[in-house]
Amino acid sequence: MRMFRVAMLVGLTMVPAAAPAFAQSMMPGFRLGEGKEYSEEEKAKIKANEDAARAARSKIPDAKVSNDPWAAVRSEPAPKTAKAKSGAK
């Protein structure tokens, strides 16, 4: 009897974890655009949107290799500075 209680307790604790996955897999008839027939006007509109998106992505410049923002400003290494005089007055 004790094993039965333990098995029931384990089973009842696992049900809430499995419920969302079961609910997602058992949605009747809800598919995103699966099997939908498009008219010629809709197909042309989709193609125009894809072409516009592709053209916009091609205008984005490539990432620069260097991550140094001061690379174009520097021409030589920084000169050594003279040691500051330390003296108490």
Kinemage of the C-alpha trace (Angstrom):
@kinemage 1
@onewidth
@group {chain A} dominant
@subgroup {mainchain}
@vectorlist {calphas} color= white
{ca met a 1} P 0.000 0.000 0.000
{ca arg a 2} L 2.877 2.330 0.769
{ca met a 3} L 4.374 1.770 -2.724
{ca phe a 4} L 1.004 2.624 -4.239
{ca arg a 5} L 0.932 5.957 -2.360
{ca val a 6} L 4.481 6.782 -3.467
{ca ala a 7} L 3.631 5.935 -7.084
{ca met a 8} L 0.499 8.111 -6.938
{ca leu a 9} L 2.447 10.982 -5.407
{ca val a 10} L 5.127 10.780 -8.108
{ca gly a 11} L 2.460 10.538 -10.811
{ca leu a 12} L 0.546 13.528 -9.514
{ca thr a 13} L 3.681 15.652 -9.336
{ca met a 14} L 4.606 14.806 -12.939
{ca val a 15} L 1.202 15.666 -14.459
{ca pro a 16} L 1.591 19.485 -14.225
{ca ala a 17} L 4.999 19.280 -15.930
{ca ala a 18} L 3.686 17.178 -18.821
{ca ala a 19} L 0.391 19.020 -19.361
{ca pro a 20} L 1.751 21.945 -21.454
{ca ala a 21} L 3.608 19.641 -23.837
{ca phe a 22} L 0.525 17.470 -24.262
{ca ala a 23} L -1.655 20.514 -24.875
{ca gln a 24} L 0.662 21.797 -27.596
{ca ser a 25} L 0.778 18.520 -29.458
{ca met a 26} L -2.977 17.952 -29.338
{ca met a 27} L -4.221 21.258 -30.776
{ca pro a 28} L -6.809 20.189 -33.359
{ca gly a 29} L -6.631 21.930 -36.726
{ca phe a 30} L -4.270 24.757 -35.756
{ca arg a 31} L -1.459 24.878 -38.289
{ca leu a 32} L 0.334 28.046 -39.308
{ca gly a 33} L -0.290 28.459 -43.012
{ca glu a 34} L -0.080 24.745 -43.728
{ca gly a 35} L -1.956 23.784 -46.880
{ca lys a 36} L -3.264 27.283 -47.577
{ca glu a 37} L -3.725 28.134 -51.222
{ca tyr a 38} L -2.755 31.687 -52.158
{ca ser a 39} L -4.290 33.667 -55.004
{ca glu a 40} L -2.045 35.133 -57.680
{ca glu a 41} L -2.368 38.576 -56.096
{ca glu a 42} L -1.316 37.236 -52.680
{ca lys a 43} L 1.609 35.345 -54.231
{ca ala a 44} L 2.781 38.524 -55.980
{ca lys a 45} L 2.468 40.492 -52.727
{ca ile a 46} L 4.467 37.878 -50.794
{ca lys a 47} L 7.165 37.813 -53.473
{ca ala a 48} L 7.383 41.622 -53.468
{ca asn a 49} L 7.755 41.639 -49.676
{ca glu a 50} L 10.507 39.003 -49.816
{ca asp a 51} L 12.347 40.918 -52.548
{ca ala a 52} L 12.098 44.165 -50.573
{ca ala a 53} L 13.407 42.447 -47.448
{ca arg a 54} L 16.305 40.917 -49.389
{ca ala a 55} L 17.167 44.318 -50.885
{ca ala a 56} L 17.051 45.969 -47.455
{ca arg a 57} L 19.338 43.292 -45.980
{ca ser a 58} L 21.837 43.788 -48.794
{ca lys a 59} L 22.130 47.496 -47.888
{ca ile a 60} L 23.308 46.712 -44.354
{ca pro a 61} L 27.093 47.168 -44.225
{ca asp a 62} L 29.279 44.271 -43.163
{ca ala a 63} L 30.670 44.292 -39.653
{ca lys a 64} L 34.143 45.740 -39.364
{ca val a 65} L 36.914 43.351 -38.443
{ca ser a 66} L 38.642 45.706 -36.021
{ca asn a 67} L 36.940 46.483 -32.756
{ca asp a 68} L 39.247 49.422 -32.008
{ca pro a 69} L 37.345 52.725 -32.320
{ca trp a 70} L 40.559 54.802 -32.281
{ca ala a 71} L 42.416 52.795 -34.952
{ca ala a 72} L 41.860 55.421 -37.648
{ca val a 73} L 43.051 58.247 -35.361
{ca arg a 74} L 46.310 56.731 -34.162
{ca ser a 75} L 49.300 56.920 -36.470
{ca glu a 76} L 52.071 55.867 -34.077
{ca pro a 77} L 52.316 54.462 -30.597
{ca ala a 78} L 51.854 57.010 -27.840
{ca pro a 79} L 55.086 58.863 -26.956
{ca lys a 80} L 56.629 58.240 -23.572
{ca thr a 81} L 55.913 61.068 -21.196
{ca ala a 82} L 58.594 62.616 -19.022
{ca lys a 83} L 58.570 61.574 -15.400
{ca ala a 84} L 56.737 64.068 -13.238
{ca lys a 85} L 58.820 65.753 -10.569
{ca ser a 86} L 57.755 64.655 -7.173
{ca gly a 87} L 58.588 67.123 -4.480
{ca ala a 88} L 56.880 68.109 -1.305
{ca lys a 89} L 56.606 71.819 -0.658
